[in-house]
Each structure stands twice: as structure tokens, then as C-alpha cells.
Amino acid sequence: MDAAELRAIQAPIKERYKSDPKAAVITLTARGSIENEGIACKVETGRALAVAGLHPATGGSGLELCSGDMLLEALAACAGVTLKSVSTAIDVPLKSGNVTAEGDLDFRGTLGVDKEAPIGFAEIRLRFDVDTSAPQEKLDLLLKLTERYCVVYQTIKNGPKMSVTMQRV
């Protein structure tokens, strides 16, 4: 896909959202079921069923997916798609590229070993390694726009309003 094709696909969508801003607001949903077997949660991914469990650093077997890894995978996936989309839109040719998302966790917090230890990622780093002949100014713009338009990155960075409820079924 080139920039013209991307613009042609997105133009009517953008126009609709300009004329009807409410049409641009959708709710994405992820669902999981908590089974009686082991400490796990089965998550519907749209393509398959992913089974998340405890990380080995907290006593898990390592056979199930770690939700922390899944968060980083979602970040890498979103950032990679965004980078590719932006590079297409601004005509930055990419021969190849890799996206790496890594984060630091102190498992003492989530295990309740140390009340002062943070729960969650203390730091997340996102890195792009690209093979391109584009000048540095274009790469700087590509990085700036990728950061700006990556949904998962912006969600993590800005911390959305959250709420939690529980109800009997």
C-alpha cells in the first residue's frame, strides 16, 4: 500500500468523523472467563483463545501467557502498525524494521512481599530499529507522529480514567 491508497481508504472515514464526531467514538471490549482449573483466565482474542496465568516469577508454570507480556505485546503491535501507517503516509520507505517494548517490574509489590515496592511497570521502553534511506529529519518526524498516534502508547502514557466494579451473576 502506498500513501495515495492509504489516503483514499481513510479520506471518507475522516470526513465522516469530522461531520459526525460521535461516530468516531467506539467501545472496544475484551472478555475473559475465570475457570476453576488452576490460576488462569481465558481471554477471547478475536482470532483464538489466549490463556493467561501467573508469571513464573510469581509461581506460574510459564505455560500460560503473562498479562504483563501481553500488555507489552499490545504496545509493540500498535506501535509497529502505527509506524508503518505513518511511514506510508509521509513517504518514508522502510526496507525492514523491528519494534521492541520492554518493561521493568518488581514482583515484590504484586506478591505483597514489600508494601513499598511498586505494583505494575516502573518503566516501559519502546524502541524502533529501522532499515531506511530516509534522512534524519524524516525519521524524527516519523518517530514524533508514531508516538502521537499510537493508541496503546498514548493510553499507557496518559493513564485513562479507570473504574472497577463487581457484581453477582
N, C-alpha and C positions, 0 to 999 in steps of 0.2 A: 504494500500500500504506500502511495506517495502522499505528499502534502495536499495536493488537489483532491484526491479521493477522500482523504480524511475530512477535509473541509466540506466536501459535498455531502458526506454522510452526516456530519454534525450540524451543518447550517440549519436545516429545518427543525432540529431538536432545540438548538439555541434560540431560534426565533420563537418557537412555542413557549419556551421558558421565559423569554423577555415579555411576551404578551400575556402570559398566564403564569406568574411566579409560583403559584400554589402547585402547579403541575410538576415542578422540579423537586418538590419535597415528597420523598417516599420513605417508607419504613422498611428497613432490611431486618430480617429475623433469622436467628439461629436457634435451633432447638436441640435439646439433648434429653436422653432418658437415663435415669439413675436406676441401674439394675441391682438386684440382690447379690449377684455374684461379684465378689471382690470389691475393691475400691476403684470404681470406674464410672465413666459417663459416656454413653454412646451419643455421638453428635452427628446429625444429618448434614452432610456437606453439599448436597445437591447432586453429587456425582457418585457418592459412595457413603458408607457409614464409617466414621472415624471413632475409634475407641480411645478416650483419654484416660490416663491414670496418673498415679503418683510418679514423680521423677525418682530415679534411683537414689538421689541424694536425700530423699525423704522416706525411703523404704520401698519404693516401687520396684517392680521387676525389670523395667526397661522395655517390656513388650508392648505396652500401651504408649500412645502419644502423650507428650508432656504439653500441657496447655501453654506454658511459657515458650516452648519451642514453636507452638502453633501461632502465638502472637508474633514472634519474630518472623516466621514464615509468611504470615499475612502481610507484615510490613515489607519484607523483601519482594513479595509478589506484586503488591500495589506499587511500590517504588519502581520496580522493573517495568511494569506496564505503563506507568506514568512517564518514565524516562523515554521509553520507546515511542509513546504517543507524542510527547513534546519534541523529541528529536525529529520525528516525521514532520510535525507542524512547522518547525523552524528550519528545516532543511539541514540538519546536522547528520551527515552519513555515519552510521555506526557499522563497522565491519563485524564486531562482536563486543560482548560486554558481560560482566558479572556483577551481581548485587550481593553484598554481604551485610546482614543485620546480626549484630551480636549484642548481648546484654549481660550485665553483672547482677547476680542475685546472691544474697546472703541468706542461706537456708535456715539459719538460727532463728530468724524472725518468724517465718511461717510455721516452724516447728515449736515455737514458744519457748525456745531454749534461753533466749536473751530478749527481755522486754524492750530493750533499747535498740536492738537490731531492726533495720527497716524490713518491711514486708513488701515484696514487689521488686521490680528492677530499680537499682540505684542509678544505673546509667545504661543507655542504649546508644550504640554507634551504628551508623548506616554508611556504607562505602560502595562507590561505583568504580569499577575498573573497566575502562572502555578503550577499544581499539578504533581510533578515528583519525582522520587527517584534518579535522576542523581546527581552526585557530583557537587559542586560549579564550578569547573574548566570547566566542560562541559556546565553548564548554562552560564558562562561568554563567552565561545566560541559561544554558540547559540545566545546570545544577539548581540555579535560583528558581526556575519555573517548575522543575520537578519537585522541589521541596514545597513550593507554594501550592501545587495542585494535587499532591499525593494525599488522598483521603485518610489512609491509615496513619501516615506520618503526622498529619495535622491533628488528628484525633488524639494520638498519644501525646503530642507536644502541648496541646492546648487543654487537655483534660476536660471533656464534656461534662455537663451536669448529669449526675447519676442518681438513680433511685433503686431501691431494692424492696421487694415485697415478698410475703409468703402467705399462701392460703391453703386451706384443706381442700382436697378433692374427693 
